[in-house]
Amino acid sequence: MRDFEFLFPTRIVFKKGVFKKAGELISPFGEKFLLITGRRFAQEHGLVDALKEQLPGKRLIHFKGITPNPKVPEVEDAVSLAREEKPDAVIALGGGSAMDAAKYVAAMALSEGSPWEYATGERKFRASLPLITIPTVPASGSEADPYAVISNPETKEKKGLYSPYFWPRLALWDPILTHSLPVKIIKDGVVDIISHALEGYISGEEAILQNGFTEVIIKQVMEAWERVSSGDREAMEILCWASTLAISPFLSAGRGGHFVLHGIEHALSGVYDFISHGSGLAALLIPYLQVVGEKRPQRISSLTKALFDVYHWETGISEWRGWMEKQGLKQTLKGLGAEDLSLVEEKAWETSRDRLESVGLTREDLRKILEKAYD
């Protein structure tokens, strides 16, 4: 295990029903708040009105224009509103897209320029408004991490960015808010959580404790999904906490590694922004494991041994594929509408070459992954 520094500044309140007390936990942050949500879920399920009722005497400005794979123009609109209204803090209520957009808004309220200039590294953040996250989807882990993803429709690119100014100050995790989610959204979240957890396991250095945590998280997510898909929404709390842990520094500290699979998927949904992140991962996951298994068979074998009691990477991946198909989680690029694999390959190699090469993958290997994922 390599040396590391550890920082986790987000206060997490994980409790069933905590959303009903959101007002008293948020109030100390100021008098005026900018609320960032997606376009439908939070409004249609009464969450926005409920939050307003909990903040009497406070001003809550609502921006509801964030779509999946948050895009530069909509984030720019939210930033303009923040600069005009000058809120004391920013609240994100929703899934990963709303939270990622809110991170940019909180930082850019005190910065100049456009979001894409920061995403590409042309500019650096120097400050941020306090950010409060209220996740409604177990998936991204964005409620308590320093990362955000943004898409540029003009260049057909999707980029992830780390910034110390992206750390939320407070995360309110109420599993009850997830009980009314559509099954499709939960499916996407399950694959995203699993993918987050296994990235460093495959690409990072050997770290026994962290790898053990990863194995337990993935196994528990798989079992929780089986319970949820059978109608047991109480098991959602396992998915909620797993989504936070899977991408947290608890797993990456001392292990490191690159998010190789995510790099490929970001290229995919950057080109085809109608493909949800979780669906893209569901199409790419097994093909990625099949190809990277030829480079790191022991890592894959160790993982499949823990998950399926099969210590042979090829046989283990076959078990994994069968489980995903049985659980209705498997996708194909053809089924998702991704026709131009050459453009996805070009973007993935251009933006994630270092990640791919970190696990020994060549451009030919990348092409093989995309072809295997097609149908």
Beta strands, then each sheet from edge to edge (+ up, - down):
strand 1: 11-14
strand 2: 32-38
strand 3: 59-66
strand 4: 89-94
strand 5: 131-135
strand 6: 147-152
strand 7: 157-162
strand 8: 170-173
sheet 1: 1+ 8+ 5+ 4+ 2+ 3+
sheet 2: 6+ 7-
end
